Amino acid sequence: MKCYLVGGAVRDRLLGRAQGDRDWVVVGSTPEAMAKAGYTPVGRDFPVFLHPRSKEEYALARTERKSGRGYQGFVVMASPEVTLEEDLGRRDLTINAIAQDPSTGELTDPFGGQRDLAARVLRHVGPAFVEDPVRLLRIARLAARFPDFSVAPETQALLSTMVDDGEVDALVPERVWQELSRGLMEACPERLFEVLRGCGALARLLPEVDRLWGVPQPTSHHPEIDTGVHLMMVLQMAARLDAPLAVRYACLCHDLGKGTTPAEDLPRHIGHEARSARLARRVSERWRVPSDCRELADLTAREHGNIHRSADFNAGALMRLFERCDALRRPQRFEAALLACECDARGRLGLQESPYPQRPRLARALAAALAAPVQGVAEAAAAAGLRGPAIGERIREVRIEAIQAGAGPAG
């Protein structure tokens, strides 16, 4: 048998980028021979094995034939007769269809992947690209990872065909979230949505996001005017500030309600926060988003307007904000919401370098509330004859006094 390094590891090496996990393809072997050599089988749909020492994945060379809708509708044929070129031919993009002989360094590049790397082009290998709808999401994610790469016109046309033919509708929630979350964490997450929107997939997968383009906002708060443009700027800021996934997802969902504002109310968006929260919950349920992401998205959608306006809040109003956000019990989640709000505030035309004083002020106020000397307050209140809710109100008063002393003045 002969082993070759394939896929992203070869691509990234040629680009001079740090390499992630390495994948290998094995030509001229069988499952029985792999097991005899000490490899551990792990593949369910096709023969994949773990190396006995490195634990890297080694897959038998294989071909695939479309047998049904969706990314699982394939018949896989793996045998010693499948050539390296045949295996590379089933891959998605030319830049991922390059193999390297580890012993000689020789490259096998039957589809011009090196040429497309030099030209900075994302191009499909062949017409079978349309058979796997996950590839549509993957190419959008790679566009977010490689912002200087363009999508080849013929590949863009194939993406539109996949949408028109309904292949994108066969995607399962787990795969959509996997690619969406990875794309949100790339260097330029806005390009993920640019590609999906360009082929019509965004309207099918995330219509709540797609409808934001063309929706105006007041120029006094949003010089960029267009809500969709603003959303992309917010995601750019989230990447710039190295925000974690939950924050980036909250940024994605924070203004969804603006897409449902009645036309007669535009460009104002009264009450969009509550509508955004409802739509965010709908998106989270559809794609089975993890609880930490969906909870932060809900909180940020509901309260980002109040957080922006909090510069004028006195200590009592800050305490009410903390209570609505459950910030005293979950301070880290509240701090993540503050980061999402900073991305929102600075993701606006001409305001990218502007400070966001609400974030440090609210962080100080919350720290003061958490550090308030409440130990013994309940006992003292009970000794003074207070009962039930009155004791809780006394503890609350102590926290408000601490906020007043520690947060600084409103305005």
ZAKEDREN-871016 format. One record per residue: residue in three letters; y, x, z of N, C-alpha, C in turn. Coordinates in steps of 0.05 Angstrom, whole numbers. Atoms other than C-alpha are relative to their C-alpha. Layout:
REC residuo    nyy    nxx    nzz   cayy   caxx   cazz    cyy    cxx    czz
REC     Ala      Y      X      Z      Y      X      Z      Y      X      Z
...
This chain:
REC residuo    nyy    nxx    nzz   cayy   caxx   cazz    cyy    cxx    czz
REC     Met    -24     17      0      0      0      0     25     18      0
REC     Lys    -25    -14      1     73     20    -11     22    -17     13
REC     Cys    -21     14    -14    132      1     34     27      8    -10
REC     Tyr    -27     -5      9    204     -6     12     20    -14     18
REC     Leu    -22     12    -14    268    -19     50     15    -19    -19
REC     Val    -12     19     19    302    -81     21     23    -15     14
REC     Gly    -19     20    -10    359   -130     28     25     12     12
REC     Gly    -26     -7    -12    419   -123     74      2     28      9
REC     Ala     -1    -28     -9    400    -55    101      7     19    -22
REC     Val     -6    -17     23    402    -24     32     29     -5     -9
REC     Arg    -27      8      7    465    -62     14     21     13     17
REC     Asp    -20    -10    -18    502    -41     76      1     31      0
REC     Arg      0    -30      2    480     32     69     16      8    -25
REC     Leu    -15     -7     25    508     33     -2     30     -5      3
REC     Leu    -28      6     -6    573      2     24     12     19     21
REC     Gly    -10    -17    -21    578     54     79      6    -14     26
REC     Arg     -4     17    -24    575      0    132    -23      5     20
REC     Ala     21     -2    -20    536      0    197    -22    -19     -7
REC     Gln     23     16      7    466    -26    186    -10    -16     24
REC     Gly     13     17    -21    435    -83    225    -30      4      0
REC     Asp     29     -1      1    362   -101    226    -10      9    -27
REC     Arg     11     -9     26    320    -68    173    -25    -17     -7
REC     Asp     23     16     10    271   -109    131    -14     17    -21
REC     Trp     17    -15     18    213    -81     91    -17    -19    -17
REC     Val     19     14     17    171   -106     33    -23     18     -5
REC     Val     25    -16      3     99    -83     25    -13     -9    -27
REC     Val     12      5     26     70    -78    -45    -29     10      0
REC     Gly     28     -9      3     -5    -75    -59    -17     -2     24
REC     Ser     15      3    -24    -32    -99      7     -8    -29      5
REC     Thr     10     26     -7    -66   -159     39      4     -5     30
REC     Pro     -2      5    -29    -61   -194    107    -21     15     16
REC     Glu     22    -14    -14   -128   -164    125      5     29      3
REC     Ala     -6    -28     -1   -106    -94    108     23      6     20
REC     Met    -22     -4    -18    -42   -102    147     -9     -2     29
REC     Ala     10      2    -27    -78   -126    209    -18     24      8
REC     Lys     17    -23     -5   -128    -69    203     16     25      6
REC     Ala    -17    -23     -4    -70    -20    201     16     -2     26
REC     Gly    -14      3    -26    -44    -47    268     25    -18     -1
REC     Tyr    -24     17      2     11    -94    243     -7    -28     12
REC     Thr      4     26    -13     19   -160    281     12    -22    -17
REC     Pro    -10     21     16     24   -223    240     19    -19     16
REC     Val    -19     18    -13     85   -267    256      9    -23    -18
REC     Gly    -10     20     19     99   -307    193    -16    -25      1
REC     Arg     13     26      2     83   -381    189     -2     -9    -29
REC     Asp     -1     10     27    104   -398    118     -9     21    -21
REC     Phe      8    -22     17     89   -330     87     -7     24     16
REC     Pro     11    -23    -16     56   -264    108     22     20      9
REC     Val    -19    -19    -11    104   -226    153    -13     13     25
REC     Phe     13    -15    -21     82   -172    202     20     17     15
REC     Leu    -16    -19    -16    112   -130    258    -13     27      0
REC     His     10    -27      0    105    -55    253    -11      7     28
REC     Pro     12     -5    -27     60    -30    310     18     17     18
REC     Arg    -17    -16    -17    113     19    335     30     -9     -1
REC     Ser    -29      7      2    183      1    309      5    -30      5
REC     Lys     -2     29     -2    170    -75    312     18    -12    -21
REC     Glu    -15     10     22    210    -82    248    -18    -18    -18
REC     Glu     16     19     16    189   -137    199     -8     11    -27
REC     Tyr     11     -8     26    145   -121    140    -12    -25    -13
REC     Ala     10     24     14    133   -177     90    -15      9    -25
REC     Leu     14     -5     25     81   -176     35     16     -9    -24
REC     Ala    -14      7     25    111   -177    -35    -11    -28     -8
REC     Arg      9     28      6    110   -250    -58     18    -12    -21
REC     Thr    -16     17     18    134   -300   -109      1    -28     12
REC     Glu     -3     27    -11    158   -371    -96      4    -19    -24
REC     Arg     -2     21     20    153   -435   -136     10    -25     13
REC     Lys    -12     24    -12    195   -497   -122    -21    -23     -2
REC     Ser     19     22     -1    151   -556   -100     12    -26     11
REC     Gly    -12     24    -12    199   -605    -67     29      6      7
REC     Arg    -28     -2     -7    270   -616    -41      3     17     25
REC     Gly     -7    -15    -24    304   -572     10    -10     28      0
REC     Tyr      7    -28     -2    294   -502     34    -30      5      7
REC     Gln     28     -3     -6    222   -515     55    -19     -8    -23
REC     Gly     16     10     22    199   -543    -11     -9     22    -20
REC     Phe      8    -22     17    166   -480    -38    -30      5      4
REC     Val     27    -11     -1     96   -455    -54      2     30     -2
REC     Val     -3    -29     -1     90   -381    -36    -26     13     -8
REC     Met     24    -15      9     42   -333    -70      4     29      7
REC     Ala     -1    -28     -7     31   -266    -37    -28     13     -6
REC     Ser     25    -13      7    -21   -219    -66      6     29     -7
REC     Pro     -5    -29      7    -31   -144    -81     10      3    -28
REC     Glu     -8     -2     28    -15   -160   -154     30     -4     -3
REC     Val    -28      5      2     57   -181   -140     15     27      0
REC     Thr    -15    -25      2    104   -125   -162     25      0     17
REC     Leu    -26     -2    -14    166   -100   -127     21    -15    -15
REC     Glu    -20     14     16    209   -126   -184     -3    -30      2
REC     Glu      4     29     -2    177   -195   -179     10     -9     28
REC     Asp     -9      7    -27    191   -196   -104     31     -1      1
REC     Leu    -29     -1      0    264   -175   -115     11    -24    -16
REC     Gly     -9     21     17    270   -229   -168      3    -27     14
REC     Arg     -2     25    -14    262   -285   -117     23      0     20
REC     Arg    -22     -2    -20    321   -261    -75     25    -14    -10
REC     Asp    -23     17      7    388   -295    -73     21     14    -17
REC     Leu    -22    -13     13    442   -245    -94     -9     27    -10
REC     Thr      6    -26     11    440   -182   -136      4     22     20
REC     Ile     -6    -21    -19    470   -141    -80    -21      0     22
REC     Asn     22      0    -19    411   -162    -36    -27      5    -13
REC     Ala     25     -4     15    359   -149    -90     -4     29     -8
REC     Ile      3    -29      4    358    -73    -84    -20     10     20
REC     Ala     20    -12    -18    299    -35    -55      3     30      0
REC     Gln     -2    -29     -2    296     37    -31    -26     11     10
REC     Asp     24    -14     -8    236     83    -26      8     18     23
REC     Pro     -9    -16    -22    242    113     44     -7     30     -2
REC     Ser      9    -28      2    206    177     25     16     16    -20
REC     Thr    -15    -15     21    247    195    -36     30     -9     -2
REC     Gly    -28     10      2    311    153    -28      5    -14    -27
REC     Glu     -4     13     26    300    126    -99      5    -30      3
REC     Leu     -7     28     -1    331     58   -111    -13    -15    -23
REC     Thr     10     18     21    299      1   -150     20    -23     -1
REC     Asp    -23     19      2    355    -44   -176     -2    -14    -27
REC     Pro      4     12     26    330    -89   -232     21    -20     -8
REC     Phe    -19     21      7    387   -139   -229     30      8      2
REC     Gly    -27     -9      1    449    -96   -227     15     -3     27
REC     Gly    -13      2    -26    463    -99   -152     20     21      5
REC     Gln    -19    -22     -5    496    -31   -150     26     -5    -16
REC     Arg    -24      6     17    543    -52   -207     17    -21     14
REC     Asp    -16     21    -13    563   -115   -169     11      9     27
REC     Leu    -12    -12    -24    573    -75   -105     26     14     -7
REC     Ala    -24    -15      8    622    -31   -142     22    -18     -9
REC     Ala    -20     19     10    657    -91   -173      8    -20     21
REC     Arg     -6     18    -22    657   -128   -107     -4    -29     -9
REC     Val      7     27     11    622   -190   -136    -25    -10     14
REC     Leu     23     14    -10    574   -239   -104    -12    -16    -24
REC     Arg     12     12     23    527   -259   -161    -29     -7      5
REC     His     28      8     -5    461   -297   -160    -18     16    -18
REC     Val     20    -15     16    398   -263   -185     -9    -15    -24
REC     Gly     11     15     22    372   -319   -228      3    -30      5
REC     Pro     -3     29     -2    369   -394   -240    -14    -13     24
REC     Ala     14     10    -23    321   -403   -182     17     -1     25
REC     Phe    -18      1    -22    380   -393   -136      5    -29      9
REC     Val     -7     27     -6    394   -468   -139    -23    -14     16
REC     Glu     23     13    -13    325   -484   -109      1      0     30
REC     Asp     -1     -2    -29    343   -464    -38     28     -5      9
REC     Pro    -27      6     -8    404   -499     -9     12     18     22
REC     Val    -10    -18    -20    409   -450     48     16     23    -13
REC     Arg    -14    -22     14    432   -399     -3     30     -7     -4
REC     Leu    -28      8      3    496   -439    -13     15      7     26
REC     Leu    -13     -8    -25    512   -430     61      1     30      3
REC     Arg      1    -29     -4    491   -358     60     21     15    -17
REC     Ile    -20    -13     16    536   -339      2     28     -5     11
REC     Ala    -26      5    -12    595   -373     37      4     18     25
REC     Arg     -2    -18    -24    579   -333    100      5     29     -9
REC     Leu     -5    -27     10    576   -268     60     28      3    -10
REC     Ala    -27     -1      8    643   -285     30     19      4     24
REC     Ala    -15     -4    -24    669   -288    101     -3     28     11
REC     Arg      5    -27     -9    637   -221    117     13     21    -17
REC     Phe    -11    -19     19    661   -186     55     25    -12    -14
REC     Pro    -23     14     11    732   -212     43     10     11    -27
REC     Asp     -9    -11     26    744   -165    -16    -19     -6    -23
REC     Phe     18      9     21    685   -195    -54      8    -27    -11
REC     Ser     -4     26     12    694   -252   -103    -27    -12     -8
REC     Val     24     14      9    642   -304   -123      1     -1    -31
REC     Ala      1      1     30    621   -296   -196      4    -28    -10
REC     Pro     -5     28     10    644   -356   -238    -26    -15     -5
REC     Glu     25     14      6    573   -371   -260    -14     -8     26
REC     Thr     12      6    -26    550   -369   -187     15    -24     12
REC     Gln    -16     22    -10    607   -415   -167     -9    -26    -13
REC     Ala      9     24     14    584   -464   -220    -27     -9     10
REC     Leu     26      8    -11    513   -462   -193      3    -13     28
REC     Leu     -4     13    -26    539   -478   -123      8    -29     -3
REC     Ser     -8     28      6    573   -540   -151    -23    -17     -9
REC     Thr     24     14     10    508   -559   -186    -18     -8     23
REC     Met     17      6    -23    470   -555   -120     11    -23     16
REC     Val    -12     23    -14    520   -603    -89     -4    -25    -16
REC     Asp      3     24     17    519   -651   -147    -28    -10     -1
REC     Asp     28      9      2    443   -652   -149    -11     -9     27
REC     Gly      9      9    -26    439   -668    -75    -16     20     16
REC     Glu     16    -20    -16    404   -604    -53     13      5     27
REC     Val    -13     -6    -25    456   -593      0     -5    -21     21
REC     Asp      5     21    -19    439   -660     31    -27      3     14
REC     Ala     26     -4    -12    369   -635     47      1     21     22
REC     Leu     -2    -20    -21    395   -582     95     -5    -12     28
REC     Val      6     10    -27    369   -590    166     21     11     20
REC     Pro    -22     -8    -18    417   -585    226     -3     29     10
REC     Glu      3    -27    -11    387   -520    253     10     21    -19
REC     Arg     -8    -20     19    399   -482    189     30     -1     -6
REC     Val    -29      3      4    469   -510    179     15     14     23
REC     Trp    -14    -12    -23    490   -490    249     -4     30      0
REC     Gln      5    -29      1    457   -422    242     19     14    -18
REC     Glu    -17    -12     20    497   -405    180     30     -5      7
REC     Leu    -28      6     -8    561   -440    204      9     18     23
REC     Ser     -8    -16    -23    561   -404    270      3     30     -7
REC     Arg     -2    -28      8    548   -336    238     25      4    -17
REC     Gly    -24     -3     17    603   -349    187     26     -1     17
REC     Leu    -23      1    -18    652   -368    242      5     27     13
REC     Met     -3    -25    -14    639   -300    274      5     24    -19
REC     Glu     -5    -22     18    652   -260    211     30      8      0
REC     Ala    -27    -11      0    716   -220    197     21    -19    -11
REC     Cys    -19     19     12    748   -273    154    -14    -28     -2
REC     Pro     15     25      0    717   -340    175     12    -21    -19
REC     Glu    -12     20     17    767   -379    133    -12      0    -28
REC     Arg     12     -1     27    731   -355     70    -26    -16     -1
REC     Leu     24     17     -1    668   -391     92      8    -28    -10
REC     Phe     -8     28      7    706   -457     85     13     -1    -28
REC     Glu    -11     -2     27    742   -434     22    -23     -4    -21
REC     Val     22      2     19    675   -426    -14    -13    -27      2
REC     Leu     13     27     -3    644   -490     15     18    -22    -12
REC     Arg    -18     20     11    706   -529     -4      2      1    -31
REC     Gly     -3     -4     29    709   -499    -74    -23    -12    -16
REC     Cys     23     12     14    640   -525    -92     -6    -29      8
REC     Gly      4     27     -9    646   -592    -57    -19     -3     23
REC     Ala     20      2    -22    596   -576     -1     14     -7     26
REC     Leu    -13      5    -25    648   -580     54      3    -31      4
REC     Ala     -2     29     -2    659   -654     39    -26    -13      7
REC     Arg     26     11     -7    585   -666     47     -9      8     28
REC     Leu     10    -10    -25    572   -623    108     20     -5     23
REC     Leu    -21      3    -21    639   -628    146     23    -15    -12
REC     Pro    -22     16     12    680   -685    116     24     -2     19
REC     Glu    -22      1    -19    721   -685    180     19     23     -4
REC     Val    -16    -24      5    745   -615    163     12     -2    -28
REC     Asp     -9      1     28    750   -626     88     25    -18     -4
REC     Arg    -23     18      4    799   -684     94     26      9     11
REC     Leu    -25    -10    -11    851   -642    130     19     12    -21
REC     Trp    -17    -11     21    876   -610     66     17    -22    -12
REC     Gly    -18     20     11    937   -647     39     12    -18     21
REC     Val    -11     16    -21    953   -678    106     24     15     12
REC     Pro    -24    -14     -9   1026   -660    125      3     -1     30
REC     Gln     -8     -2    -28   1052   -640    193     30      5      2
REC     Pro    -29     -4     -3   1124   -637    220      6     30     -4
REC     Thr     -7    -28      5   1156   -573    194     12     14     25
REC     Ser    -11    -12    -25   1190   -563    262    -21     14     16
REC     His     22    -13    -14   1123   -546    292    -19     15    -18
REC     His     19    -12     19   1084   -527    230     14      7    -26
REC     Pro    -13     -8     25   1123   -488    178    -19      1    -24
REC     Glu     19      0     22   1059   -484    137     -6    -28    -11
REC     Ile      1     29      7   1060   -561    134    -29    -10     -2
REC     Asp     26     11      6    989   -572    108    -19      5     23
REC     Thr     18     -3    -23    938   -585    163    -24     18     -6
REC     Gly     22    -17      8    881   -552    125      8     29      0
REC     Val    -10    -27      0    923   -490    114      3     10     29
REC     His     -3     -7    -28    940   -490    188    -27      7     13
REC     Leu     26     -5    -12    867   -494    208    -11     27     -8
REC     Met     10    -26      9    849   -434    165     16     23     14
REC     Met    -16    -20    -14    907   -395    198     -9      2     29
REC     Val     10     -1    -27    880   -414    266    -26     16      2
REC     Leu     25    -15      1    811   -387    248      6     30     -5
REC     Gln     -8    -28      4    844   -323    222      9     12     27
REC     Met    -10    -11    -25    879   -315    289    -23      3     20
REC     Ala     23     -2    -18    814   -328    327    -16     26     -6
REC     Ala     14    -25      7    781   -271    288     17     24      8
REC     Arg    -18    -23     -8    842   -226    300     -2      5     30
REC     Leu      0     -3    -29    838   -239    375    -29      4     10
REC     Asp     28     -5     -7    762   -227    374    -11    -21     18
REC     Ala      9     23    -16    748   -296    402    -30     -4     -2
REC     Pro     29      6      1    676   -314    420     -5    -25    -16
REC     Leu      8     22     17    637   -367    382     11    -27     10
REC     Ala     -8     26    -10    653   -425    428     30     -5     -5
REC     Val    -29      3      5    728   -412    421      5     -5    -30
REC     Arg     -4      4     28    723   -407    345     -8    -28     -9
REC     Tyr      8     28      6    685   -473    342     20    -20     11
REC     Ala    -21     17    -11    737   -505    387     24      0    -18
REC     Cys    -23     -2     19    791   -480    339     -6    -17    -25
REC     Leu      7     15     23    753   -511    281      4    -30      4
REC     Cys      0     28     -6    751   -579    315     26    -11     12
REC     His    -21      9    -18    817   -582    352     19    -21    -13
REC     Asp    -18     18     14    857   -620    299    -13    -20    -19
REC     Leu     14     18     19    804   -663    265     12    -27     -2
REC     Gly    -12     27     -1    840   -727    286     23     -3    -19
REC     Lys    -23      2     18    899   -710    241     -9    -10    -28
REC     Gly     10     10     26    855   -727    181     -3    -30      0
REC     Thr      2     29     -1    852   -799    205     26    -14      8
REC     Thr    -26     12     -7    926   -810    220      8    -20    -22
REC     Pro     -9     19     20    951   -873    186     23     11    -17
REC     Ala    -20    -11     19    993   -857    124     28     -6      8
REC     Glu    -28      8     -7   1053   -895    151     11     16     23
REC     Asp    -10    -15    -23   1056   -850    212      6     29     -7
REC     Leu     -4    -28      8   1057   -784    174     29      7     -3
REC     Pro     17    -23     -7   1077   -729    184     -6      3     30
REC     Arg      7     -1    -28   1072   -745    258    -29     -7      4
REC     His     29      5     -5   1003   -748    290     -3     -9     29
REC     Ile      1     10    -27   1011   -790    353    -29     -7      8
REC     Gly     27      6     -9    947   -792    393    -23     14    -14
REC     His     21    -13     15    910   -745    348    -20     15     18
REC     Glu     18    -15    -18    880   -708    408    -25    -16      6
REC     Ala     23     17     -6    835   -766    428    -17     -4    -24
REC     Arg     16      4     25    814   -778    356    -14     26     -7
REC     Ser     13    -25      5    800   -704    348    -25      4     17
REC     Ala     23     -2    -18    754   -705    409    -23    -17     -9
REC     Arg     22     18     10    715   -764    382    -14     12    -25
REC     Leu     11    -11     25    706   -731    314    -15     26      6
REC     Ala     14    -25     -8    687   -664    347    -27     -7     11
REC     Arg     26      7    -11    632   -699    385    -19     -9    -22
REC     Arg     17      8     22    607   -730    321    -11     24    -16
REC     Val      9    -24     14    604   -663    286    -21     15     16
REC     Ser     18    -15    -18    570   -631    346    -27    -13      1
REC     Glu     25     14      0    517   -685    347    -15      3    -26
REC     Arg     12     -1     27    505   -682    272    -15     27     -4
REC     Trp     12    -26      6    491   -607    271    -12     13     25
REC     Arg     13     -9    -25    462   -601    342     12     26     10
REC     Val    -15    -23    -10    515   -554    366     -7      5     29
REC     Pro      6     -6    -28    499   -517    431     21    -12     20
REC     Ser    -17     14    -19    528   -548    494     25     15      7
REC     Asp    -25    -14     -7    577   -492    510     21     -3    -22
REC     Cys    -20      3     22    609   -498    441     10    -29     -1
REC     Arg    -10     27      3    611   -574    440     18     -8     24
REC     Glu    -17      7    -23    640   -579    511     27     13     -2
REC     Leu    -26    -13      3    695   -529    497     16    -13    -23
REC     Ala    -14     14     22    711   -564    431     11    -26      9
REC     Asp    -10     26    -10    717   -631    467     24      4     18
REC     Leu    -22     -6    -18    761   -601    521     26      8    -15
REC     Thr    -23    -10     15    807   -565    472     12    -22    -16
REC     Ala    -11     22     16    814   -625    427     16    -19     17
REC     Arg    -13     19    -18    833   -670    485     26     11     12
REC     Glu    -21    -10    -17    880   -624    521     19     21    -13
REC     His    -17    -22     11    911   -574    472     29     -8     -1
REC     Gly    -28      8      0    974   -615    466     13      3     27
REC     Asn    -10     -3    -28    983   -617    542      3     30      7
REC     Ile     -2    -29     -6    969   -542    547     24     12    -14
REC     His    -24    -10     14   1022   -528    494     26     -9     15
REC     Arg    -25     11    -14   1072   -572    533      2      9     29
REC     Ser      1     -6    -28   1053   -542    600     22     19     10
REC     Ala    -23    -16     -9   1113   -495    601     19    -16     17
REC     Asp    -19     17    -15   1152   -554    628    -14    -14     24
REC     Phe     14     13    -22   1099   -576    679      7     12     27
REC     Asn     -3    -10    -28   1113   -571    753    -28      4     12
REC     Ala     25     -6    -13   1059   -553    803    -19    -24      1
REC     Gly     17     24     -1   1034   -624    810    -12     -7    -27
REC     Ala     11      6     27   1027   -634    735    -21     21     -8
REC     Leu     20    -20      5    990   -568    730    -26     -6     14
REC     Met     24      7    -14    942   -591    783    -15    -23    -14
REC     Arg     13     22     14    929   -655    745    -14     10    -26
REC     Leu     13    -12     24    915   -614    682    -26     14      8
REC     Phe     24    -14     -9    866   -571    721    -23    -20      7
REC     Glu     20     20     -8    831   -633    748    -13    -13    -25
REC     Arg     11     11     24    824   -664    679    -19     19    -15
REC     Cys     16    -20     14    795   -599    652    -23     11     17
REC     Asp     21    -10    -18    749   -588    712      3     30      4
REC     Ala     -5    -28      1    782   -520    715     -7     14     27
REC     Leu      6    -12    -26    771   -509    790    -30      7      2
REC     Arg     28     -6     -1    696   -513    781     -9     18    -24
REC     Arg      8    -16     24    693   -481    711     24     15    -11
REC     Pro    -24    -14      9    751   -432    707     -4     16    -26
REC     Gln      4    -15     25    719   -390    652      2    -17    -25
REC     Arg     -3     18     23    714   -450    606     29     -6     -5
REC     Phe    -29      6      4    787   -466    619     14     24    -12
REC     Glu    -12    -24     12    806   -394    603     -7      2    -30
REC     Ala      7      0     29    768   -401    537     17    -20    -15
REC     Ala    -17     20     13    808   -464    522     28     11     -4
REC     Leu    -27    -12      3    872   -425    534      1     19    -24
REC     Leu      1    -18     23    850   -373    483      0    -17    -26
REC     Ala      0     17     23    835   -429    433     28    -11     -6
REC     Cys    -27     10      3    904   -457    446     20     21    -10
REC     Glu    -17    -21     11    937   -390    434     -5      4    -29
REC     Cys      6     -2     28    900   -385    368     14    -23    -16
REC     Asp    -13     23     13    927   -455    351     30      5     -2
REC     Ala    -29     -4      0    999   -436    370      9     22    -18
REC     Arg     -7    -22     17    999   -371    333    -10     -1    -28
REC     Gly     10      4     27    961   -396    273     18    -17    -17
REC     Arg    -21     15     15   1025   -420    240     17     19    -15
REC     Leu    -15    -17     18   1068   -393    185     24     12     15
REC     Gly    -22    -13    -12   1116   -341    213     -2      3     30
REC     Leu      2     -1    -29   1091   -348    285    -24     17      9
REC     Gln     23    -15     -6   1032   -301    282      5     21     22
REC     Glu     -6    -21    -19   1067   -248    324     15    -11     25
REC     Ser    -15     12    -23   1100   -297    373    -17      0     25
REC     Pro     15      1    -25   1080   -295    446     -8    -29      6
REC     Tyr      9     26     -9   1044   -353    478      0      0     31
REC     Pro     -2     -3    -29   1069   -354    550    -16    -20     16
REC     Gln     16     20    -14   1030   -416    568    -26     11     11
REC     Arg     26    -10     -8    966   -377    571      2     17     25
REC     Pro     -1    -15    -25    986   -325    624     10    -17     23
REC     Arg    -10     16    -22   1025   -377    664    -22    -18     11
REC     Leu     22     17     -9    966   -425    667    -22     16     13
REC     Ala     20    -18    -13    919   -367    683      9      7     28
REC     Arg    -11     -6    -27    964   -348    742     -2    -24     18
REC     Ala      0     25    -16    969   -420    765    -29     -6      9
REC     Leu     28      6     -7    893   -429    763    -10     20     21
REC     Ala      8    -20    -20    882   -364    800     11     -6     27
REC     Ala    -13      7    -26    931   -387    854    -14    -24     12
REC     Ala     14     23    -10    896   -454    860    -27      7     12
REC     Leu     27     -8     -9    828   -421    867      2     17     25
REC     Ala     -3    -18    -23    855   -372    919     14    -14     23
REC     Ala    -14     14    -21    890   -426    960    -16      0     26
REC     Pro     14     -1    -26    874   -422   1035     -9    -28      9
REC     Val     10     27     -6    833   -487   1038    -21      0     22
REC     Gln     20     -1    -21    782   -462   1088     12    -10     26
REC     Gly    -10     10    -25    791   -500   1152     19    -24     -3
REC     Val    -19     22      4    838   -551   1120    -13    -27      6
REC     Ala     14     26     -5    786   -607   1122     -3     -5     30
REC     Glu      4      3    -29    771   -594   1195     26     -7     14
REC     Ala    -25      5    -12    844   -592   1213     10    -28     -7
REC     Ala     -8     27      8    858   -656   1174    -15    -21     16
REC     Ala     16     19    -15    800   -691   1209      9      0     29
REC     Ala     -9     -1    -27    825   -667   1276     27    -15      3
REC     Ala    -26     14      0    893   -697   1258     -3    -30     -5
REC     Gly      5     29      3    860   -764   1247     -3     -9    -29
REC     Leu      3      8     28    855   -763   1171    -30     -5     -6
REC     Arg     27      7      7    793   -793   1139     -3     -2    -31
REC     Gly      7      5     28    758   -796   1071     19     12    -20
REC     Pro    -18    -11     21    805   -790   1011     24     14     10
REC     Ala    -24    -13    -11    862   -770   1056     -5     30      4
REC     Ile      6    -28     -4    826   -705   1072      0     15    -27
REC     Gly     -1    -12     27    815   -690    998     28      3    -10
REC     Glu    -27     -2      9    888   -704    985     15     22     14
REC     Arg    -12    -22    -15    908   -655   1039     -8     27    -13
REC     Ile     10    -25     13    865   -600   1006     15      3    -27
REC     Arg    -15     -1     25    898   -618    940     28      9      4
REC     Glu    -28     -9     -6    967   -610    970      2     30      5
REC     Val      0    -29     -5    949   -541    994     -2     15    -26
REC     Arg      3    -13     26    927   -522    924     27     -2    -16
REC     Ile    -26      3     15    992   -550    894     21     19     11
REC     Glu    -19    -19    -12   1032   -509    944     -5     28    -10
REC     Ala      7    -27      9    994   -447    923      8      3    -30
REC     Ile     -8     -2     28   1006   -463    849     30      4     -2
REC     Gln    -29     -2      0   1080   -472    863      9     29      6
REC     Ala     -8    -27     -7   1083   -403    895    -10     21    -20
REC     Gly     12    -21     17   1039   -367    845      4     -3    -30
REC     Ala     -1      3     29   1052   -397    776     27      7    -11
REC     Gly    -27     -5     11   1126   -385    769     12    -27     -7
REC     Pro    -14     25      5   1178   -438    751     -8    -12    -26
REC     Ala      5     13     26   1168   -490    698     24      5    -18
REC     Gly    -22     -3     19   1209   -484    635      4     29     -8
